[in-house]
Amino acid sequence: METTLDILIQILSAIGTGITILTLYRVIVFLIGLLKTKKYPTAKQFHQYAVCVAARNEEKVILNLLDSIAAQDYPKELLQVFIVADNCTDKTFELCEGYEKIPHMTVYRHDNPNERTKGFALKYLFEQIEKDYGTDAFEGYFIFDADNVLARDYITRMNEAFDSGEKIVTSLRRSKNDVQNWISFSYAIHWLRTCLFENRGKGFLSLSCRIQGTGFLFSNELVKNGWQYTSLTEDRAFCTDAVIKGYHIAYCDEASFYDEQPYSLKVALRQRVRWSKGHLQSSVENCPKLLKNMFRGKRVWASYDCFWLNFPRHIEKLFRSLLSWSLRIALAALCCRLWGELKGILLAWLLSYAKEWGLHILQALFVVLYYHKTFKNKSVFKIVIGVLLFPTFDIIGKWSNYIALFRKVEWKPIPHDSVLDVHKL
């Protein structure tokens, strides 16, 4: 009996070690990204784009986004803006309809209480575009959130990537309110960390980068059958489906946009649980498809990387740890050394959290130093507090995964009220 339990414990430990080894390539991606990322030449052609925005009760910030679109250095005649006012109860629709600085803009109203996610709003929007214009009328489509603000050369930079042949392009996500408090700071570091630790290196290596909810461009061929992604995390579904279909997701580091981060702990907790629920749903739906892609030899590396993006590592680790601890306790009980084993498990758990806390502090500090210009002339005190508390953000994310296993989650809008002067970008 003791030998059997020992063998099972060793197998569980080997599984954890195996997963760690299989994901070590991320270190190489990170190191390459520190030094290199893909650069795109000046475009030979200005392409025609549609800019798509789903907005629910965004009267406080939507004009800020529209002002930044109007201020783009890209030819205005090649941009058509589409706004869908989704289940709005404020003046979002009226404000957009009365906006005159953008020559080509169409505003739709979507009122359906049974379709309340951003994905459903985009689905409705692309149905209207197909009906009124035809999706082929535009070569590419940008997706933004209503709280976003674009750097003046954003579309020009993204056009360089698109003109180079990229079908899907994501960009550098910065924050309007990065040092408002430790919560908004944690979000800001989270988005920049993905760009630095993943997208820069993956872009250089021609692996598929991670789309982060907003601020991306794709070719019209991806919506020839409309927008199909209506889950709680439509960006993850779109990204994974693109990889499964054989598309490469590029990254343009020189195209920057800004968005507002949550600064309320209640809102942050709600959003993190929603993300976790969506990610779990994506894992169940897409991990088998990605495995099938790998075994069929279709974009093996991109499918492999996307598989680990979708793989529910925190859940797998939790169940493996619980099983390992149970076996160790059973073995200790048989050997009459239960209390010593319990103390060992508790100490190992505390050390694991201490190690995790320290690692995340180092990550946050590294991101701040790498993007030091972003944090120039901002409160040093708030930055230091934010760095020290950043591990809380990732620990909340981990526990959100556990909560999402048992909780029904609905999509709810994140309140926005932060405005950024587009003339200072």
SELUM-486532 format. One line per field, with one value per residue (C-alpha): chain; x, y negated, z negated; residue number from 0. Coordinates in nm, 2 decimals. Layout:
N
mol <- [A;...];
u <- [X;...];
v <- [Y;...];
w <- [Z;...];
seq <- [NUM;...];
// end
This chain:
425
mol <- [A;A;A;A;A;A;A;A;A;A;A;A;A;A;A;A;A;A;A;A;A;A;A;A;A;A;A;A;A;A;A;A;A;A;A;A;A;A;A;A;A;A;A;A;A;A;A;A;A;A;A;A;A;A;A;A;A;A;A;A;A;A;A;A;A;A;A;A;A;A;A;A;A;A;A;A;A;A;A;A;A;A;A;A;A;A;A;A;A;A;A;A;A;A;A;A;A;A;A;A;A;A;A;A;A;A;A;A;A;A;A;A;A;A;A;A;A;A;A;A;A;A;A;A;A;A;A;A;A;A;A;A;A;A;A;A;A;A;A;A;A;A;A;A;A;A;A;A;A;A;A;A;A;A;A;A;A;A;A;A;A;A;A;A;A;A;A;A;A;A;A;A;A;A;A;A;A;A;A;A;A;A;A;A;A;A;A;A;A;A;A;A;A;A;A;A;A;A;A;A;A;A;A;A;A;A;A;A;A;A;A;A;A;A;A;A;A;A;A;A;A;A;A;A;A;A;A;A;A;A;A;A;A;A;A;A;A;A;A;A;A;A;A;A;A;A;A;A;A;A;A;A;A;A;A;A;A;A;A;A;A;A;A;A;A;A;A;A;A;A;A;A;A;A;A;A;A;A;A;A;A;A;A;A;A;A;A;A;A;A;A;A;A;A;A;A;A;A;A;A;A;A;A;A;A;A;A;A;A;A;A;A;A;A;A;A;A;A;A;A;A;A;A;A;A;A;A;A;A;A;A;A;A;A;A;A;A;A;A;A;A;A;A;A;A;A;A;A;A;A;A;A;A;A;A;A;A;A;A;A;A;A;A;A;A;A;A;A;A;A;A;A;A;A;A;A;A;A;A;A;A;A;A;A;A;A;A;A;A;A;A;A;A;A;A;A;A;A;A;A;A;A;A;A;A;A;A;A;A;A;A;A;A;A;A;A;A;A;A;A;A;A;A;A;A];
u <- [0.00;0.28;0.47;0.16;0.10;0.46;0.45;0.13;0.29;0.59;0.37;0.18;0.52;0.64;0.33;0.40;0.76;0.66;0.42;0.69;0.94;0.68;0.62;0.99;0.99;0.82;1.15;1.31;1.02;1.06;1.44;1.41;1.13;1.36;1.59;1.38;1.04;0.91;0.94;0.73;0.84;0.65;0.33;0.31;-0.07;-0.33;-0.60;-0.97;-1.08;-1.38;-1.35;-1.59;-1.69;-1.94;-2.06;-2.29;-2.37;-2.04;-2.15;-1.87;-1.58;-1.71;-1.64;-1.28;-1.23;-1.40;-1.18;-0.87;-1.00;-1.07;-0.71;-0.55;-0.29;-0.44;-0.65;-1.00;-1.17;-1.05;-1.20;-1.56;-1.65;-1.93;-2.07;-2.32;-2.50;-2.57;-2.87;-2.79;-3.00;-2.79;-2.71;-2.44;-2.64;-2.74;-2.38;-2.24;-2.52;-2.44;-2.07;-1.95;-1.56;-1.56;-1.70;-1.80;-1.97;-2.27;-2.44;-2.67;-2.88;-2.90;-3.17;-3.20;-3.19;-3.12;-2.80;-2.59;-2.23;-1.99;-1.97;-2.34;-2.31;-2.04;-2.24;-2.53;-2.30;-2.15;-2.49;-2.58;-2.26;-2.32;-2.68;-2.60;-2.25;-2.13;-1.83;-1.62;-1.66;-1.37;-1.03;-0.99;-1.17;-1.05;-1.21;-1.20;-1.38;-1.55;-1.30;-1.00;-0.79;-0.56;-0.21;-0.22;-0.03;-0.20;-0.38;-0.08;0.14;-0.12;-0.16;0.22;0.17;-0.15;0.02;0.31;0.06;-0.05;-0.41;-0.46;-0.26;-0.27;-0.10;0.06;-0.19;-0.12;-0.34;-0.51;-0.52;-0.22;-0.13;-0.48;-0.45;-0.28;-0.57;-0.55;-0.17;-0.19;-0.41;-0.17;0.13;-0.08;-0.13;0.22;0.36;0.18;0.32;0.67;0.68;0.48;0.39;0.72;0.91;0.62;0.59;0.96;0.94;0.62;0.42;0.07;0.04;-0.22;-0.52;-0.61;-0.97;-0.94;-0.70;-0.67;-0.71;-0.82;-0.88;-1.24;-1.21;-1.23;-1.59;-1.72;-1.97;-2.02;-1.89;-1.93;-1.79;-2.04;-1.89;-1.78;-1.43;-1.49;-1.13;-0.99;-1.25;-1.16;-0.78;-0.81;-1.04;-0.80;-0.51;-0.72;-0.81;-0.44;-0.41;-0.11;-0.17;0.10;0.20;0.28;0.48;0.48;0.10;-0.01;-0.36;-0.48;-0.77;-0.91;-0.85;-1.09;-0.99;-1.27;-1.19;-1.55;-1.54;-1.20;-1.32;-1.63;-1.43;-1.16;-1.42;-1.59;-1.25;-1.19;-1.53;-1.47;-1.12;-1.25;-1.52;-1.26;-1.04;-1.31;-1.41;-1.07;-0.80;-0.91;-0.92;-0.57;-0.44;-0.60;-0.43;-0.09;-0.13;-0.24;0.06;-0.13;0.06;0.21;0.40;0.12;-0.13;0.11;0.15;-0.23;-0.30;-0.10;-0.27;-0.60;-0.49;-0.64;-0.31;-0.43;-0.72;-0.49;-0.24;-0.50;-0.65;-0.30;-0.20;-0.51;-0.46;-0.09;-0.16;-0.43;-0.20;0.08;-0.16;-0.28;0.08;0.17;-0.12;-0.02;0.34;0.22;0.37;0.06;0.13;0.48;0.34;0.07;0.33;0.54;0.25;0.16;0.52;0.55;0.23;0.34;0.68;0.51;0.31;0.61;0.81;0.51;0.48;0.85;0.84;0.55;0.71;1.01;0.80;0.62;0.94;1.09;0.79;0.81;1.18;1.14;0.85;1.00;0.89;0.53;0.57;0.79;0.68;0.42;0.40;0.69;0.51;0.21;0.44;0.62;0.30;0.16;0.47;0.45;0.08;0.09;0.11;-0.24;-0.37;-0.24;-0.34;-0.69;-0.68;-0.58;-0.86;-1.11;-1.04;-1.15;-1.46;-1.56;-1.57;-1.88;-2.04;-2.27;-2.13;-2.30;-2.14;-2.17;-2.02;-1.72;-1.79;-1.56;-1.51;-1.14;-1.07;-0.73;-0.63;-0.56;-0.35;-0.09;-0.03];
v <- [0.00;-0.24;-0.16;-0.22;-0.56;-0.66;-0.57;-0.77;-1.08;-1.05;-1.03;-1.34;-1.52;-1.40;-1.54;-1.88;-1.87;-1.76;-2.05;-2.29;-2.15;-2.16;-2.54;-2.64;-2.77;-3.08;-3.18;-3.18;-3.39;-3.64;-3.67;-3.73;-3.98;-4.19;-4.25;-4.20;-4.24;-4.26;-4.59;-4.67;-4.89;-5.20;-5.09;-5.11;-5.15;-5.30;-5.04;-5.10;-5.01;-5.00;-5.09;-4.89;-4.99;-4.82;-5.07;-5.02;-5.33;-5.50;-5.86;-5.97;-5.84;-5.76;-6.11;-6.08;-5.78;-5.95;-6.25;-6.03;-5.86;-6.21;-6.31;-6.02;-6.10;-5.84;-5.95;-6.02;-5.91;-5.55;-5.52;-5.43;-5.42;-5.19;-5.23;-4.99;-5.13;-4.81;-4.80;-5.16;-5.36;-5.68;-5.92;-5.71;-5.68;-6.04;-6.17;-5.95;-6.04;-6.41;-6.38;-6.57;-6.55;-6.21;-6.23;-5.86;-5.73;-5.51;-5.44;-5.14;-5.07;-4.72;-4.66;-4.29;-4.21;-3.85;-3.94;-4.14;-4.05;-4.24;-3.94;-3.96;-4.34;-4.27;-3.99;-4.23;-4.51;-4.28;-4.17;-4.53;-4.60;-4.30;-4.42;-4.79;-4.78;-4.42;-4.31;-4.30;-4.68;-4.72;-4.54;-4.52;-4.58;-4.74;-4.64;-4.89;-4.95;-5.27;-5.38;-5.34;-5.63;-5.59;-5.74;-5.98;-5.74;-5.42;-5.33;-5.43;-5.19;-4.91;-4.97;-4.90;-4.55;-4.49;-4.61;-4.37;-4.08;-4.02;-3.91;-3.97;-4.23;-4.32;-4.62;-4.78;-4.83;-5.12;-5.27;-5.60;-5.57;-5.35;-5.51;-5.60;-5.33;-4.99;-4.81;-5.02;-4.99;-4.61;-4.60;-4.83;-4.61;-4.30;-4.43;-4.56;-4.23;-4.04;-4.26;-4.24;-3.88;-3.73;-3.94;-4.10;-3.77;-3.58;-3.85;-3.82;-3.44;-3.44;-3.26;-3.37;-3.65;-3.70;-3.94;-4.13;-4.21;-4.53;-4.71;-4.47;-4.46;-4.17;-4.10;-4.10;-3.73;-3.65;-3.78;-3.66;-3.46;-3.72;-3.75;-3.42;-3.48;-3.56;-3.40;-3.57;-3.61;-3.67;-3.77;-3.43;-3.25;-3.47;-3.42;-3.04;-2.99;-3.19;-2.97;-2.65;-2.78;-2.84;-3.22;-3.39;-3.67;-3.94;-4.21;-4.58;-4.72;-5.07;-5.10;-5.22;-5.28;-5.36;-5.22;-5.28;-5.02;-4.93;-5.09;-4.94;-4.61;-4.50;-4.56;-4.40;-4.08;-4.06;-4.10;-3.85;-3.58;-3.65;-3.61;-3.29;-3.15;-3.24;-3.09;-2.76;-2.75;-2.81;-2.53;-2.28;-2.38;-2.45;-2.23;-1.92;-2.11;-2.24;-1.89;-1.76;-2.04;-1.95;-1.58;-1.67;-1.88;-2.21;-2.51;-2.29;-2.55;-2.80;-2.53;-2.41;-2.76;-2.83;-2.50;-2.61;-2.95;-2.77;-2.49;-2.55;-2.53;-2.67;-2.42;-2.13;-2.23;-2.26;-1.92;-1.76;-1.93;-1.83;-1.47;-1.47;-1.62;-1.36;-1.07;-1.22;-1.25;-0.89;-0.77;-0.97;-0.83;-0.47;-0.55;-0.73;-1.06;-1.26;-1.58;-1.61;-1.57;-1.83;-2.08;-2.00;-2.05;-2.38;-2.51;-2.40;-2.59;-2.91;-2.89;-2.85;-3.16;-3.36;-3.25;-3.34;-3.68;-3.76;-3.65;-3.87;-4.17;-4.12;-4.10;-4.42;-4.60;-4.47;-4.60;-4.94;-4.97;-4.85;-5.09;-5.37;-5.64;-5.54;-5.60;-5.91;-6.21;-5.99;-5.94;-5.73;-5.64;-5.50;-5.31;-5.15;-5.06;-4.92;-4.70;-4.56;-4.48;-4.35;-3.99;-4.03;-4.08;-3.75;-3.57;-3.71;-3.57;-3.23;-3.21;-3.35;-3.03;-2.82;-3.03;-3.02;-2.64;-2.65;-2.99;-3.10;-3.42;-3.68;-3.96;-4.30;-4.63;-4.79;-5.16;-5.41;-5.78;-5.86;-6.10;-6.15;-6.46;-6.32;-6.63;-6.52;-6.18];
w <- [0.00;-0.10;0.22;0.44;0.28;0.32;0.69;0.74;0.57;0.79;1.10;1.00;0.94;1.28;1.45;1.31;1.41;1.76;1.81;1.69;1.94;2.22;2.16;2.11;2.47;2.33;2.17;2.51;2.65;2.37;2.41;2.78;2.73;2.50;2.79;3.10;3.24;3.60;3.78;4.08;4.38;4.49;4.66;5.04;5.03;4.81;4.75;4.68;4.33;4.11;3.75;3.53;3.18;2.94;2.68;2.38;2.18;2.27;2.30;2.07;2.29;2.64;2.78;2.65;2.88;3.17;3.13;3.15;3.47;3.62;3.53;3.71;3.98;4.21;4.51;4.37;4.69;4.64;4.29;4.21;3.85;3.72;3.37;3.22;2.92;2.74;2.50;2.40;2.15;2.17;2.45;2.63;2.95;2.96;2.90;3.17;3.42;3.36;3.40;3.71;3.71;3.88;4.24;4.27;3.96;3.91;3.58;3.51;3.21;3.07;2.81;2.71;2.34;2.42;2.61;2.37;2.44;2.65;2.88;2.95;3.01;3.27;3.43;3.48;3.61;3.88;3.98;4.04;4.22;4.45;4.52;4.58;4.73;4.77;4.56;4.88;4.90;4.66;4.68;4.30;3.98;3.65;3.32;3.04;2.71;2.64;2.37;2.61;2.74;3.03;3.08;3.38;3.61;3.49;3.81;4.02;3.82;3.84;4.21;4.25;4.10;4.31;4.63;4.56;4.59;4.23;4.20;3.83;3.63;3.26;3.10;2.79;2.52;2.28;2.01;1.95;1.57;1.50;1.16;1.04;0.77;0.73;0.91;1.23;1.21;1.19;1.50;1.68;1.59;1.69;2.05;2.09;1.96;2.23;2.50;2.35;2.24;2.53;2.83;2.90;2.92;3.09;3.35;3.43;3.45;3.65;3.38;3.33;3.08;2.81;2.89;2.57;2.61;2.82;3.04;3.33;3.70;3.93;4.30;4.43;4.52;4.15;4.13;4.47;4.26;4.00;3.65;3.48;3.13;2.86;2.55;2.23;2.38;2.75;2.80;2.68;2.91;3.21;3.15;3.11;3.40;3.62;3.53;3.59;3.93;4.01;3.97;3.82;3.56;3.59;3.35;3.43;3.14;3.29;3.29;2.95;2.80;2.46;2.26;1.91;1.64;1.36;1.03;0.81;0.64;0.67;1.05;1.09;0.90;1.12;1.44;1.34;1.26;1.60;1.78;1.59;1.68;2.05;2.05;1.90;2.16;2.43;2.29;2.31;2.66;2.82;2.66;2.84;3.17;3.12;3.04;3.35;3.55;3.41;3.49;3.84;3.89;3.94;3.81;3.54;3.34;3.35;3.24;2.97;2.83;2.85;2.67;2.37;2.38;2.35;2.12;1.77;1.58;1.25;1.24;1.34;1.08;0.81;0.86;0.89;0.57;0.38;0.50;0.41;0.06;0.00;0.09;-0.12;-0.42;-0.37;-0.35;-0.66;-0.85;-0.76;-0.88;-1.20;-1.11;-1.02;-1.21;-1.06;-0.71;-0.77;-0.88;-0.58;-0.34;-0.50;-0.49;-0.13;-0.04;-0.22;-0.05;0.28;0.23;0.11;0.42;0.64;0.47;0.52;0.89;0.97;0.80;1.01;1.33;1.24;1.17;1.49;1.70;1.53;1.61;1.97;2.04;1.82;2.06;2.00;1.63;1.66;1.44;1.26;0.88;0.77;0.45;0.64;0.87;0.58;0.40;0.73;0.78;0.43;0.46;0.82;0.70;0.55;0.91;1.03;0.71;0.76;1.11;0.99;0.73;0.99;1.19;0.89;0.83;1.20;1.19;0.97;1.04;1.32;1.48;1.69;1.89;1.73;1.86;1.69;1.60;1.77;1.70;1.77;2.06;2.22;2.42;2.76;2.86;2.60;2.75];
seq <- [0;1;2;3;4;5;6;7;8;9;10;11;12;13;14;15;16;17;18;19;20;21;22;23;24;25;26;27;28;29;30;31;32;33;34;35;36;37;38;39;40;41;42;43;44;45;46;47;48;49;50;51;52;53;54;55;56;57;58;59;60;61;62;63;64;65;66;67;68;69;70;71;72;73;74;75;76;77;78;79;80;81;82;83;84;85;86;87;88;89;90;91;92;93;94;95;96;97;98;99;100;101;102;103;104;105;106;107;108;109;110;111;112;113;114;115;116;117;118;119;120;121;122;123;124;125;126;127;128;129;130;131;132;133;134;135;136;137;138;139;140;141;142;143;144;145;146;147;148;149;150;151;152;153;154;155;156;157;158;159;160;161;162;163;164;165;166;167;168;169;170;171;172;173;174;175;176;177;178;179;180;181;182;183;184;185;186;187;188;189;190;191;192;193;194;195;196;197;198;199;200;201;202;203;204;205;206;207;208;209;210;211;212;213;214;215;216;217;218;219;220;221;222;223;224;225;226;227;228;229;230;231;232;233;234;235;236;237;238;239;240;241;242;243;244;245;246;247;248;249;250;251;252;253;254;255;256;257;258;259;260;261;262;263;264;265;266;267;268;269;270;271;272;273;274;275;276;277;278;279;280;281;282;283;284;285;286;287;288;289;290;291;292;293;294;295;296;297;298;299;300;301;302;303;304;305;306;307;308;309;310;311;312;313;314;315;316;317;318;319;320;321;322;323;324;325;326;327;328;329;330;331;332;333;334;335;336;337;338;339;340;341;342;343;344;345;346;347;348;349;350;351;352;353;354;355;356;357;358;359;360;361;362;363;364;365;366;367;368;369;370;371;372;373;374;375;376;377;378;379;380;381;382;383;384;385;386;387;388;389;390;391;392;393;394;395;396;397;398;399;400;401;402;403;404;405;406;407;408;409;410;411;412;413;414;415;416;417;418;419;420;421;422;423;424];
// end
